[in-house]
Amino acid sequence: MTRVEKQILRASIKAVAHHNPHAWWELKRQIYDGGYQPYYPMQGDFQFDAERAVKLLTANSKEKLLEEWRKTNPGTSVTSFEDLVSHYAAVIIEEVVERANVAAYRTTNW
């Protein structure tokens, strides 16, 4: 994720991560108990919120994300707004999992 993408998505990532405290807690628990996994079952609980967060971005933010995507992926073309939503929803979930990973190993009171 580029600096521009991080700047635009920062608030969305935080909102998605902490929208459902139970899902956040369970994701941390899965990470702590299972170690590194390519996919954690609880990360699916963040999918809807991540897609909604991308859709709720301002038009200006969406345009900046589209520009950034085109800069970083010159060989690919965006065919629809849904491509943008699905790509950045996955980016948001990836960042939520990364933050949960850090938080899991800082949690002392399980």
N, CA, C and O atoms as a Tinker XYZ file with bonds, in Angstrom:
   440  protein
     1  N      0.856000   -1.158000    0.000000    73     2
     2  CA     0.000000    0.000000    0.000000    64     1     3
     3  C      0.911000    1.232000    0.000000    63     2     4     5
     4  O      1.854000    1.329000    0.786000    81     3
     5  N      0.605000    2.159000   -0.895000    73     3     6
     6  CA     1.413000    3.370000   -1.002000    64     5     7
     7  C      1.035000    4.360000    0.100000    63     6     8     9
     8  O      0.041000    4.187000    0.805000    81     7
     9  N      1.849000    5.384000    0.224000    73     7    10
    10  CA     1.599000    6.413000    1.235000    64     9    11
    11  C      0.266000    7.122000    0.990000    63    10    12    13
    12  O     -0.472000    7.401000    1.935000    81    11
    13  N     -0.039000    7.409000   -0.256000    73    11    14
    14  CA    -1.296000    8.084000   -0.601000    64    13    15
    15  C     -2.489000    7.198000   -0.242000    63    14    16    17
    16  O     -3.469000    7.674000    0.331000    81    15
    17  N     -2.405000    5.925000   -0.576000    73    15    18
    18  CA    -3.483000    4.993000   -0.239000    64    17    19
    19  C     -3.676000    4.908000    1.268000    63    18    20    21
    20  O     -4.806000    4.922000    1.758000    81    19
    21  N     -2.559000    4.818000    2.009000    73    19    22
    22  CA    -2.647000    4.769000    3.470000    64    21    23
    23  C     -3.318000    6.013000    4.028000    63    22    24    25
    24  O     -4.146000    5.930000    4.936000    81    23
    25  N     -2.961000    7.151000    3.487000    73    23    26
    26  CA    -3.525000    8.415000    3.961000    64    25    27
    27  C     -5.030000    8.459000    3.714000    63    26    28    29
    28  O     -5.793000    8.884000    4.582000    81    27
    29  N     -5.448000    8.030000    2.552000    73    27    30
    30  CA    -6.873000    8.068000    2.210000    64    29    31
    31  C     -7.663000    7.034000    3.010000    63    30    32    33
    32  O     -8.780000    7.309000    3.447000    81    31
    33  N     -7.090000    5.854000    3.201000    73    31    34
    34  CA    -7.811000    4.749000    3.824000    64    33    35
    35  C     -7.641000    4.646000    5.337000    63    34    36    37
    36  O     -8.270000    3.795000    5.966000    81    35
    37  N     -6.812000    5.489000    5.929000    73    35    38
    38  CA    -6.504000    5.393000    7.358000    64    37    39
    39  C     -7.766000    5.348000    8.228000    63    38    40    41
    40  O     -7.913000    4.448000    9.055000    81    39
    41  N     -8.652000    6.286000    8.051000    73    39    42
    42  CA    -9.870000    6.344000    8.873000    64    41    43
    43  C    -10.782000    5.148000    8.580000    63    42    44    45
    44  O    -11.425000    4.621000    9.488000    81    43
    45  N    -10.838000    4.730000    7.337000    73    43    46
    46  CA   -11.672000    3.580000    6.971000    64    45    47
    47  C    -11.157000    2.300000    7.606000    63    46    48    49
    48  O    -11.942000    1.477000    8.077000    81    47
    49  N     -9.849000    2.130000    7.619000    73    47    50
    50  CA    -9.250000    0.935000    8.217000    64    49    51
    51  C     -9.572000    0.881000    9.710000    63    50    52    53
    52  O     -9.953000   -0.167000   10.233000    81    51
    53  N     -9.419000    2.001000   10.381000    73    51    54
    54  CA    -9.708000    2.049000   11.814000    64    53    55
    55  C    -11.182000    1.759000   12.078000    63    54    56    57
    56  O    -11.515000    1.017000   13.001000    81    55
    57  N    -12.059000    2.338000   11.277000    73    55    58
    58  CA   -13.495000    2.124000   11.457000    64    57    59
    59  C    -13.866000    0.657000   11.236000    63    58    60    61
    60  O    -14.666000    0.102000   11.989000    81    59
    61  N    -13.297000    0.033000   10.220000    73    59    62
    62  CA   -13.602000   -1.372000    9.938000    64    61    63
    63  C    -13.062000   -2.266000   11.058000    63    62    64    65
    64  O    -13.742000   -3.194000   11.496000    81    63
    65  N    -11.865000   -1.990000   11.509000    73    63    66
    66  CA   -11.250000   -2.825000   12.542000    64    65    67
    67  C    -12.045000   -2.807000   13.840000    63    66    68    69
    68  O    -12.168000   -3.830000   14.512000    81    67
    69  N    -12.577000   -1.661000   14.187000    73    67    70
    70  CA   -13.214000   -1.519000   15.495000    64    69    71
    71  C    -14.728000   -1.399000   15.429000    63    70    72    73
    72  O    -15.369000   -1.070000   16.428000    81    71
    73  N    -15.300000   -1.661000   14.274000    73    71    74
    74  CA   -16.753000   -1.596000   14.136000    64    73    75
    75  C    -17.431000   -2.680000   14.973000    63    74    76    77
    76  O    -18.462000   -2.434000   15.598000    81    75
    77  N    -16.852000   -3.867000   14.980000    73    75    78
    78  CA   -17.410000   -4.991000   15.724000    64    77    79
    79  C    -16.358000   -5.486000   16.716000    63    78    80    81
    80  O    -15.459000   -6.234000   16.331000    81    79
    81  N    -16.452000   -5.084000   17.982000    73    79    82
    82  CA   -15.435000   -5.476000   18.971000    64    81    83
    83  C    -15.296000   -6.997000   19.135000    63    82    84    85
    84  O    -14.198000   -7.497000   19.379000    81    83
    85  N    -16.404000   -7.724000   19.003000    73    83    86
    86  CA   -16.333000   -9.180000   19.133000    64    85    87
    87  C    -15.507000   -9.800000   17.996000    63    86    88    89
    88  O    -14.666000  -10.667000   18.234000    81    87
    89  N    -15.751000   -9.355000   16.780000    73    87    90
    90  CA   -14.990000   -9.876000   15.633000    64    89    91
    91  C    -13.512000   -9.525000   15.764000    63    90    92    93
    92  O    -12.649000  -10.344000   15.449000    81    91
    93  N    -13.217000   -8.313000   16.228000    73    91    94
    94  CA   -11.829000   -7.873000   16.429000    64    93    95
    95  C    -11.151000   -8.777000   17.463000    63    94    96    97
    96  O    -10.029000   -9.236000   17.248000    81    95
    97  N    -11.831000   -9.031000   18.581000    73    95    98
    98  CA   -11.286000   -9.876000   19.642000    64    97    99
    99  C    -11.047000  -11.298000   19.133000    63    98   100   101
   100  O    -10.001000  -11.886000   19.408000    81    99
   101  N    -11.995000  -11.845000   18.404000    73    99   102
   102  CA   -11.857000  -13.204000   17.897000    64   101   103
   103  C    -10.754000  -13.318000   16.846000    63   102   104   105
   104  O    -10.053000  -14.328000   16.787000    81   103
   105  N    -10.601000  -12.286000   16.019000    73   103   106
   106  CA    -9.516000  -12.287000   15.037000    64   105   107
   107  C     -8.169000  -12.290000   15.760000    63   106   108   109
   108  O     -7.263000  -13.034000   15.383000    81   107
   109  N     -8.038000  -11.467000   16.787000    73   107   110
   110  CA    -6.797000  -11.458000   17.571000    64   109   111
   111  C     -6.548000  -12.833000   18.190000    63   110   112   113
   112  O     -5.418000  -13.320000   18.199000    81   111
   113  N     -7.601000  -13.451000   18.703000    73   111   114
   114  CA    -7.473000  -14.767000   19.337000    64   113   115
   115  C     -7.018000  -15.809000   18.321000    63   114   116   117
   116  O     -6.144000  -16.621000   18.622000    81   115
   117  N     -7.605000  -15.797000   17.113000    73   115   118
   118  CA    -7.203000  -16.749000   16.084000    64   117   119
   119  C     -5.744000  -16.565000   15.695000    63   118   120   121
   120  O     -5.026000  -17.540000   15.472000    81   119
   121  N     -5.317000  -15.335000   15.617000    73   119   122
   122  CA    -3.921000  -15.050000   15.271000    64   121   123
   123  C     -2.997000  -15.546000   16.379000    63   122   124   125
   124  O     -1.973000  -16.174000   16.113000    81   123
   125  N     -3.368000  -15.259000   17.611000    73   123   126
   126  CA    -2.539000  -15.650000   18.753000    64   125   127
   127  C     -2.464000  -17.171000   18.884000    63   126   128   129
   128  O     -1.389000  -17.729000   19.102000    81   127
   129  N     -3.598000  -17.827000   18.751000    73   127   130
   130  CA    -3.637000  -19.284000   18.910000    64   129   131
   131  C     -3.037000  -20.032000   17.723000    63   130   132   133
   132  O     -2.359000  -21.043000   17.901000    81   131
   133  N     -3.287000  -19.536000   16.521000    73   131   134
   134  CA    -2.889000  -20.283000   15.328000    64   133   135
   135  C     -1.610000  -19.835000   14.664000    63   134   136   137
   136  O     -1.122000  -20.506000   13.755000    81   135
   137  N     -1.052000  -18.711000   15.097000    73   135   138
   138  CA     0.130000  -18.206000   14.424000    64   137   139
   139  C     -0.208000  -17.711000   13.026000    63   138   140   141
   140  O     -1.367000  -17.439000   12.713000    81   139
   141  N      0.816000  -17.598000   12.193000    73   139   142
   142  CA     0.579000  -17.092000   10.847000    64   141   143
   143  C     -0.266000  -18.076000   10.054000    63   142   144   145
   144  O      0.007000  -19.276000   10.038000    81   143
   145  N     -1.291000  -17.555000    9.399000    73   143   146
   146  CA    -2.153000  -18.325000    8.503000    64   145   147
   147  C     -2.391000  -17.470000    7.262000    63   146   148   149
   148  O     -2.418000  -16.243000    7.363000    81   147
   149  N     -2.562000  -18.081000    6.108000    73   147   150
   150  CA    -2.867000  -17.272000    4.922000    64   149   151
   151  C     -4.269000  -16.656000    4.985000    63   150   152   153
   152  O     -4.541000  -15.635000    4.355000    81   151
   153  N     -5.152000  -17.297000    5.758000    73   151   154
   154  CA    -6.514000  -16.778000    5.896000    64   153   155
   155  C     -7.032000  -17.167000    7.280000    63   154   156   157
   156  O     -6.887000  -18.311000    7.712000    81   155
   157  N     -7.631000  -16.208000    7.959000    73   155   158
   158  CA    -8.253000  -16.465000    9.255000    64   157   159
   159  C     -9.763000  -16.440000    9.062000    63   158   160   161
   160  O    -10.275000  -15.538000    8.398000    81   159
   161  N    -10.489000  -17.400000    9.621000    73   159   162
   162  CA   -11.936000  -17.433000    9.427000    64   161   163
   163  C    -12.645000  -16.134000    9.806000    63   162   164   165
   164  O    -13.623000  -15.758000    9.159000    81   163
   165  N    -12.174000  -15.448000   10.832000    73   163   166
   166  CA   -12.841000  -14.223000   11.279000    64   165   167
   167  C    -12.650000  -13.050000   10.319000    63   166   168   169
   168  O    -13.415000  -12.087000   10.375000    81   167
   169  N    -11.669000  -13.107000    9.458000    73   167   170
   170  CA   -11.471000  -11.961000    8.580000    64   169   171
   171  C    -12.614000  -11.801000    7.594000    63   170   172   173
   172  O    -12.805000  -10.714000    7.048000    81   171
   173  N    -13.372000  -12.852000    7.355000    73   171   174
   174  CA   -14.551000  -12.757000    6.503000    64   173   175
   175  C    -15.623000  -11.865000    7.113000    63   174   176   177
   176  O    -16.443000  -11.295000    6.393000    81   175
   177  N    -15.620000  -11.740000    8.449000    73   175   178
   178  CA   -16.599000  -10.887000    9.119000    64   177   179
   179  C    -16.375000   -9.401000    8.831000    63   178   180   181
   180  O    -17.257000   -8.580000    9.081000    81   179
   181  N    -15.219000   -9.062000    8.315000    73   179   182
   182  CA   -14.899000   -7.665000    8.023000    64   181   183
   183  C    -15.178000   -7.292000    6.568000    63   182   184   185
   184  O    -15.068000   -6.122000    6.202000    81   183
   185  N    -15.534000   -8.259000    5.742000    73   183   186
   186  CA   -15.709000   -8.026000    4.312000    64   185   187
   187  C    -16.775000   -6.969000    4.008000    63   186   188   189
   188  O    -16.510000   -6.013000    3.279000    81   187
   189  N    -17.957000   -7.136000    4.556000    73   187   190
   190  CA   -19.051000   -6.207000    4.283000    64   189   191
   191  C    -18.687000   -4.790000    4.715000    63   190   192   193
   192  O    -18.917000   -3.833000    3.976000    81   191
   193  N    -18.121000   -4.660000    5.907000    73   191   194
   194  CA   -17.751000   -3.333000    6.409000    64   193   195
   195  C    -16.649000   -2.697000    5.570000    63   194   196   197
   196  O    -16.641000   -1.482000    5.367000    81   195
   197  N    -15.720000   -3.515000    5.084000    73   195   198
   198  CA   -14.642000   -2.983000    4.241000    64   197   199
   199  C    -15.191000   -2.481000    2.910000    63   198   200   201
   200  O    -14.800000   -1.413000    2.439000    81   199
   201  N    -16.089000   -3.242000    2.305000    73   199   202
   202  CA   -16.697000   -2.802000    1.043000    64   201   203
   203  C    -17.512000   -1.532000    1.256000    63   202   204   205
   204  O    -17.454000   -0.608000    0.446000    81   203
   205  N    -18.262000   -1.491000    2.336000    73   203   206
   206  CA   -19.063000   -0.307000    2.635000    64   205   207
   207  C    -18.173000    0.913000    2.880000    63   206   208   209
   208  O    -18.509000    2.022000    2.464000    81   207
   209  N    -17.043000    0.710000    3.552000    73   207   210
   210  CA   -16.125000    1.823000    3.826000    64   209   211
   211  C    -15.587000    2.422000    2.532000    63   210   212   213
   212  O    -15.459000    3.641000    2.417000    81   211
   213  N    -15.272000    1.570000    1.560000    73   211   214
   214  CA   -14.779000    2.077000    0.272000    64   213   215
   215  C    -15.890000    2.823000   -0.459000    63   214   216   217
   216  O    -15.657000    3.881000   -1.043000    81   215
   217  N    -17.090000    2.270000   -0.423000    73   215   218
   218  CA   -18.212000    2.924000   -1.107000    64   217   219
   219  C    -18.575000    4.268000   -0.483000    63   218   220   221
   220  O    -19.080000    5.155000   -1.171000    81   219
   221  N    -18.321000    4.422000    0.815000    73   219   222
   222  CA   -18.671000    5.662000    1.510000    64   221   223
   223  C    -17.604000    6.755000    1.417000    63   222   224   225
   224  O    -17.803000    7.861000    1.920000    81   223
   225  N    -16.485000    6.453000    0.781000    73   223   226
   226  CA   -15.463000    7.484000    0.591000    64   225   227
   227  C    -16.009000    8.616000   -0.271000    63   226   228   229
   228  O    -16.917000    8.417000   -1.077000    81   227
   229  N    -15.453000    9.782000   -0.092000    73   227   230
   230  CA   -15.884000   10.912000   -0.906000    64   229   231
   231  C    -15.467000   10.689000   -2.357000    63   230   232   233
   232  O    -14.571000    9.893000   -2.641000    81   231
   233  N    -16.116000   11.390000   -3.256000    73   231   234
   234  CA   -15.787000   11.264000   -4.680000    64   233   235
   235  C    -14.333000   11.648000   -4.939000    63   234   236   237
   236  O    -13.660000   11.031000   -5.765000    81   235
   237  N    -13.857000   12.657000   -4.239000    73   235   238
   238  CA   -12.473000   13.088000   -4.386000    64   237   239
   239  C    -11.507000   11.985000   -3.939000    63   238   240   241
   240  O    -10.502000   11.729000   -4.602000    81   239
   241  N    -11.813000   11.342000   -2.821000    73   239   242
   242  CA   -10.964000   10.258000   -2.324000    64   241   243
   243  C    -10.966000    9.076000   -3.283000    63   242   244   245
   244  O     -9.924000    8.471000   -3.534000    81   243
   245  N    -12.131000    8.752000   -3.815000    73   243   246
   246  CA   -12.222000    7.651000   -4.777000    64   245   247
   247  C    -11.398000    7.953000   -6.022000    63   246   248   249
   248  O    -10.722000    7.073000   -6.555000    81   247
   249  N    -11.457000    9.190000   -6.479000    73   247   250
   250  CA   -10.686000    9.589000   -7.657000    64   249   251
   251  C     -9.184000    9.486000   -7.388000    63   250   252   253
   252  O     -8.426000    9.041000   -8.249000    81   251
   253  N     -8.758000    9.895000   -6.195000    73   251   254
   254  CA    -7.342000    9.786000   -5.826000    64   253   255
   255  C     -6.904000    8.327000   -5.744000    63   254   256   257
   256  O     -5.808000    7.975000   -6.180000    81   255
   257  N     -7.766000    7.480000   -5.184000    73   255   258
   258  CA    -7.449000    6.049000   -5.132000    64   257   259
   259  C     -7.331000    5.458000   -6.526000    63   258   260   261
   260  O     -6.433000    4.660000   -6.794000    81   259
   261  N     -8.228000    5.845000   -7.404000    73   259   262
   262  CA    -8.193000    5.361000   -8.778000    64   261   263
   263  C     -6.896000    5.795000   -9.468000    63   262   264   265
   264  O     -6.266000    5.001000  -10.166000    81   263
   265  N     -6.508000    7.032000   -9.274000    73   263   266
   266  CA    -5.239000    7.534000   -9.838000    64   265   267
   267  C     -4.058000    6.741000   -9.296000    63   266   268   269
   268  O     -3.162000    6.351000  -10.045000    81   267
   269  N     -4.066000    6.508000   -7.990000    73   267   270
   270  CA    -2.960000    5.794000   -7.354000    64   269   271
   271  C     -2.888000    4.351000   -7.848000    63   270   272   273
   272  O     -1.803000    3.814000   -8.071000    81   271
   273  N     -4.049000    3.735000   -8.015000    73   271   274
   274  CA    -4.086000    2.366000   -8.525000    64   273   275
   275  C     -3.509000    2.327000   -9.932000    63   274   276   277
   276  O     -2.730000    1.431000  -10.256000    81   275
   277  N     -3.878000    3.280000  -10.762000    73   275   278
   278  CA    -3.356000    3.324000  -12.136000    64   277   279
   279  C     -1.858000    3.558000  -12.163000    63   278   280   281
   280  O     -1.161000    3.031000  -13.030000    81   279
   281  N     -1.352000    4.353000  -11.208000    73   279   282
   282  CA     0.093000    4.612000  -11.147000    64   281   283
   283  C      0.860000    3.363000  -10.730000    63   282   284   285
   284  O      1.906000    3.049000  -11.298000    81   283
   285  N      0.339000    2.663000   -9.745000    73   283   286
   286  CA     1.073000    1.511000   -9.217000    64   285   287
   287  C      0.861000    0.240000  -10.038000    63   286   288   289
   288  O      1.669000   -0.685000   -9.959000    81   287
   289  N     -0.205000    0.184000  -10.817000    73   287   290
   290  CA    -0.505000   -0.983000  -11.654000    64   289   291
   291  C     -0.761000   -0.544000  -13.090000    63   290   292   293
   292  O     -1.898000   -0.596000  -13.559000    81   291
   293  N      0.288000   -0.112000  -13.795000    73   291   294
   294  CA     0.066000    0.453000  -15.130000    64   293   295
   295  C     -0.473000   -0.545000  -16.152000    63   294   296   297
   296  O     -1.103000   -0.131000  -17.125000    81   295
   297  N     -0.246000   -1.837000  -15.964000    73   295   298
   298  CA    -0.704000   -2.822000  -16.942000    64   297   299
   299  C     -2.163000   -3.214000  -16.783000    63   298   300   301
   300  O     -2.746000   -3.819000  -17.683000    81   299
   301  N     -2.753000   -2.878000  -15.653000    73   299   302
   302  CA    -4.144000   -3.267000  -15.418000    64   301   303
   303  C     -5.063000   -2.075000  -15.638000    63   302   304   305
   304  O     -4.676000   -0.921000  -15.455000    81   303
   305  N     -6.260000   -2.381000  -16.027000    73   303   306
   306  CA    -7.225000   -1.302000  -16.194000    64   305   307
   307  C     -8.441000   -1.582000  -15.334000    63   306   308   309
   308  O     -8.840000   -2.733000  -15.156000    81   307
   309  N     -9.013000   -0.543000  -14.816000    73   307   310
   310  CA   -10.205000   -0.659000  -13.993000    64   309   311
   311  C    -11.397000   -0.666000  -14.932000    63   310   312   313
   312  O    -11.604000    0.275000  -15.698000    81   311
   313  N    -12.174000   -1.728000  -14.864000    73   311   314
   314  CA   -13.314000   -1.806000  -15.770000    64   313   315
   315  C    -14.587000   -1.294000  -15.120000    63   314   316   317
   316  O    -15.535000   -0.920000  -15.812000    81   315
   317  N    -14.614000   -1.276000  -13.785000    73   315   318
   318  CA   -15.817000   -0.800000  -13.125000    64   317   319
   319  C    -15.491000   -0.316000  -11.721000    63   318   320   321
   320  O    -14.403000   -0.559000  -11.199000    81   319
   321  N    -16.437000    0.360000  -11.132000    73   319   322
   322  CA   -16.292000    0.817000   -9.762000    64   321   323
   323  C    -16.211000   -0.382000   -8.818000    63   322   324   325
   324  O    -15.547000   -0.308000   -7.784000    81   323
   325  N    -16.871000   -1.468000   -9.157000    73   323   326
   326  CA   -16.835000   -2.677000   -8.321000    64   325   327
   327  C    -15.428000   -3.269000   -8.248000    63   326   328   329
   328  O    -15.056000   -3.849000   -7.228000    81   327
   329  N    -14.639000   -3.130000   -9.322000    73   327   330
   330  CA   -13.242000   -3.573000   -9.279000    64   329   331
   331  C    -12.474000   -2.783000   -8.226000    63   330   332   333
   332  O    -11.695000   -3.340000   -7.453000    81   331
   333  N    -12.708000   -1.490000   -8.214000    73   331   334
   334  CA   -12.055000   -0.619000   -7.240000    64   333   335
   335  C    -12.483000   -1.000000   -5.819000    63   334   336   337
   336  O    -11.649000   -1.078000   -4.917000    81   335
   337  N    -13.760000   -1.231000   -5.629000    73   335   338
   338  CA   -14.278000   -1.591000   -4.303000    64   337   339
   339  C    -13.682000   -2.915000   -3.840000    63   338   340   341
   340  O    -13.210000   -3.012000   -2.708000    81   339
   341  N    -13.696000   -3.920000   -4.681000    73   339   342
   342  CA   -13.192000   -5.229000   -4.264000    64   341   343
   343  C    -11.686000   -5.189000   -3.990000    63   342   344   345
   344  O    -11.211000   -5.836000   -3.057000    81   343
   345  N    -10.942000   -4.441000   -4.789000    73   343   346
   346  CA    -9.499000   -4.331000   -4.562000    64   345   347
   347  C     -9.205000   -3.653000   -3.230000    63   346   348   349
   348  O     -8.440000   -4.178000   -2.420000    81   347
   349  N     -9.805000   -2.499000   -3.001000    73   347   350
   350  CA    -9.491000   -1.756000   -1.783000    64   349   351
   351  C    -10.146000   -2.344000   -0.544000    63   350   352   353
   352  O     -9.662000   -2.112000    0.564000    81   351
   353  N    -11.229000   -3.094000   -0.690000    73   351   354
   354  CA   -11.786000   -3.827000    0.455000    64   353   355
   355  C    -10.782000   -4.885000    0.905000    63   354   356   357
   356  O    -10.581000   -5.087000    2.103000    81   355
   357  N    -10.159000   -5.552000   -0.048000    73   355   358
   358  CA    -9.136000   -6.549000    0.288000    64   357   359
   359  C     -7.930000   -5.890000    0.948000    63   358   360   361
   360  O     -7.352000   -6.447000    1.881000    81   359
   361  N     -7.551000   -4.715000    0.473000    73   359   362
   362  CA    -6.435000   -3.979000    1.066000    64   361   363
   363  C     -6.766000   -3.597000    2.513000    63   362   364   365
   364  O     -5.919000   -3.711000    3.399000    81   363
   365  N     -7.989000   -3.148000    2.744000    73   363   366
   366  CA    -8.406000   -2.770000    4.092000    64   365   367
   367  C     -8.377000   -3.987000    5.011000    63   366   368   369
   368  O     -7.877000   -3.901000    6.132000    81   367
   369  N     -8.901000   -5.110000    4.554000    73   367   370
   370  CA    -8.921000   -6.319000    5.385000    64   369   371
   371  C     -7.495000   -6.781000    5.687000    63   370   372   373
   372  O     -7.203000   -7.205000    6.805000    81   371
   373  N     -6.625000   -6.700000    4.711000    73   371   374
   374  CA    -5.226000   -7.066000    4.918000    64   373   375
   375  C     -4.594000   -6.210000    6.015000    63   374   376   377
   376  O     -3.855000   -6.719000    6.858000    81   375
   377  N     -4.884000   -4.928000    6.001000    73   375   378
   378  CA    -4.348000   -4.027000    7.017000    64   377   379
   379  C     -4.986000   -4.284000    8.380000    63   378   380   381
   380  O     -4.309000   -4.180000    9.403000    81   379
   381  N     -6.275000   -4.617000    8.411000    73   379   382
   382  CA    -6.945000   -4.964000    9.673000    64   381   383
   383  C     -6.283000   -6.201000   10.281000    63   382   384   385
   384  O     -6.031000   -6.237000   11.485000    81   383
   385  N     -6.002000   -7.204000    9.468000    73   383   386
   386  CA    -5.346000   -8.421000    9.954000    64   385   387
   387  C     -3.950000   -8.086000   10.477000    63   386   388   389
   388  O     -3.531000   -8.610000   11.510000    81   387
   389  N     -3.241000   -7.229000    9.782000    73   387   390
   390  CA    -1.902000   -6.829000   10.234000    64   389   391
   391  C     -1.969000   -6.127000   11.581000    63   390   392   393
   392  O     -1.154000   -6.396000   12.464000    81   391
   393  N     -2.932000   -5.231000   11.745000    73   391   394
   394  CA    -3.092000   -4.528000   13.021000    64   393   395
   395  C     -3.520000   -5.493000   14.128000    63   394   396   397
   396  O     -3.066000   -5.371000   15.265000    81   395
   397  N     -4.380000   -6.439000   13.804000    73   395   398
   398  CA    -4.802000   -7.435000   14.791000    64   397   399
   399  C     -3.627000   -8.318000   15.200000    63   398   400   401
   400  O     -3.533000   -8.736000   16.354000    81   399
   401  N     -2.742000   -8.597000   14.266000    73   399   402
   402  CA    -1.554000   -9.383000   14.561000    64   401   403
   403  C     -0.693000   -8.675000   15.599000    63   402   404   405
   404  O     -0.240000   -9.293000   16.563000    81   403
   405  N     -0.474000   -7.401000   15.405000    73   403   406
   406  CA     0.314000   -6.623000   16.364000    64   405   407
   407  C     -0.407000   -6.576000   17.717000    63   406   408   409
   408  O      0.217000   -6.757000   18.763000    81   407
   409  N     -1.695000   -6.338000   17.690000    73   407   410
   410  CA    -2.479000   -6.225000   18.918000    64   409   411
   411  C     -2.552000   -7.561000   19.657000    63   410   412   413
   412  O     -2.564000   -7.577000   20.888000    81   411
   413  N     -2.601000   -8.669000   18.940000    73   411   414
   414  CA    -2.712000   -9.986000   19.577000    64   413   415
   415  C     -1.527000  -10.264000   20.475000    63   414   416   417
   416  O     -1.680000  -10.819000   21.563000    81   415
   417  N     -0.364000   -9.886000   20.027000    73   415   418
   418  CA     0.827000  -10.187000   20.818000    64   417   419
   419  C      1.101000   -9.132000   21.882000    63   418   420   421
   420  O      2.026000   -9.289000   22.680000    81   419
   421  N      0.319000   -8.070000   21.904000    73   419   422
   422  CA     0.402000   -7.089000   22.978000    64   421   423
   423  C     -0.653000   -7.336000   24.050000    63   422   424   425
   424  O     -0.567000   -6.784000   25.147000    81   423
   425  N     -1.638000   -8.156000   23.739000    73   423   426
   426  CA    -2.714000   -8.434000   24.684000    64   425   427
   427  C     -2.188000   -9.345000   25.793000    63   426   428   429
   428  O     -1.598000  -10.390000   25.521000    81   427
   429  N     -2.406000   -8.944000   27.025000    73   427   430
   430  CA    -1.924000   -9.740000   28.151000    64   429   431
   431  C     -3.068000  -10.401000   28.911000    63   430   432   433
   432  O     -2.848000  -11.403000   29.592000    81   431
   433  N     -4.260000   -9.878000   28.813000    73   431   434
   434  CA    -5.392000  -10.406000   29.567000    64   433   435
   435  C     -6.360000  -11.114000   28.632000    63   434   436   437
   436  O     -7.329000  -10.514000   28.168000    81   435
   437  N     -6.102000  -12.384000   28.356000    73   435   438
   438  CA    -6.982000  -13.154000   27.484000    64   437   439
   439  C     -8.106000  -13.681000   28.325000    63   438   440
   440  O     -8.989000  -14.370000   27.814000    81   439
